[in-house]
Amino acid sequence: METQRAVVVPGERIYLSHILREDVPQFAAWFADLEVNTYLGRPGASFSLEQEQSWFDGLRHEDAPNFAIVVREGDRLIGSTGYMHLNQRHGTAELGIAIGDKSAWNQGYGAETMRLMADFGLTFLGLHTVYLSVYAFNQRGHRAYLKAGFKEAGRIRQAFVFNGVRYDRILMDCTREDLGPSRLSGLVGQL
């Protein structure tokens, strides 16, 4: 019997849902891939089923929300997204995304996910600034973040090396002014 996923954060073509224990083998398959991990800033990394299980088990101890990314058509799991370094005092948090399903690359799902997550953080978590970093060779990711409403905040020059070539680490951030009015605030009817 297939598990029915809860739609936690609704989007147009995707939705964000809980990460389920039965998702772990799929994550392990994706994060064993050297290309996927290089785009995540971890060249040469390959993660086992046991490592992914340990990551999943640690999620329940996290204060920052993590979600599965699911394409509405077919309820297809394509990756995960989540916050790290959540600082309530200053209203800041780092946002990450991993689309492990390569057939979902270049489809606009990353931009939609990042916009939903930024809106979620600014609306429901009371954040002022959501930030992330991307390496300059990841042009697809950089374009998606710009499309989602993030702005370049600066660069750490030549901070990443792959195959003898150095790349900048691009720092990006987003505030309510960058994102515009919340599309998620309507989920709470009387506010």
Rosetta blueprint (number, residue, H / E / L):
1 M L
2 E L
3 T L
4 Q L
5 R L
6 A L
7 V L
8 V L
9 V E
10 P E
11 G L
12 E L
13 R L
14 I E
15 Y E
16 L E
17 S E
18 H L
19 I L
20 L L
21 R H
22 E H
23 D H
24 V H
25 P H
26 Q H
27 F H
28 A H
29 A H
30 W H
31 F L
32 A L
33 D L
34 L H
35 E H
36 V H
37 N H
38 T H
39 Y H
40 L L
41 G L
42 R L
43 P L
44 G L
45 A L
46 S L
47 F L
48 S L
49 L H
50 E H
51 Q H
52 E H
53 Q H
54 S H
55 W H
56 F H
57 D H
58 G H
59 L H
60 R L
61 H L
62 E L
63 D L
64 A L
65 P L
66 N E
67 F E
68 A E
69 I E
70 V E
71 V E
72 R L
73 E L
74 G L
75 D L
76 R E
77 L E
78 I E
79 G E
80 S E
81 T E
82 G E
83 Y E
84 M E
85 H E
86 L E
87 N E
88 Q L
89 R L
90 H L
91 G L
92 T E
93 A E
94 E E
95 L E
96 G E
97 I E
98 A E
99 I E
100 G L
101 D L
102 K H
103 S H
104 A H
105 W L
106 N L
107 Q L
108 G L
109 Y H
110 G H
111 A H
112 E H
113 T H
114 M H
115 R H
116 L H
117 M H
118 A H
119 D H
120 F H
121 G H
122 L H
123 T H
124 F H
125 L L
126 G L
127 L L
128 H L
129 T E
130 V E
131 Y E
132 L E
133 S E
134 V E
135 Y E
136 A L
137 F L
138 N L
139 Q H
140 R H
141 G H
142 H H
143 R H
144 A H
145 Y H
146 L H
147 K H
148 A H
149 G L
150 F L
151 K E
152 E E
153 A E
154 G E
155 R E
156 I E
157 R E
158 Q E
159 A E
160 F E
161 V E
162 F E
163 N L
164 G L
165 V E
166 R E
167 Y E
168 D E
169 R E
170 I E
171 L E
172 M E
173 D E
174 C E
175 T L
176 R H
177 E H
178 D H
179 L H
180 G L
181 P L
182 S L
183 R L
184 L L
185 S H
186 G H
187 L H
188 V L
189 G L
190 Q L
191 L L
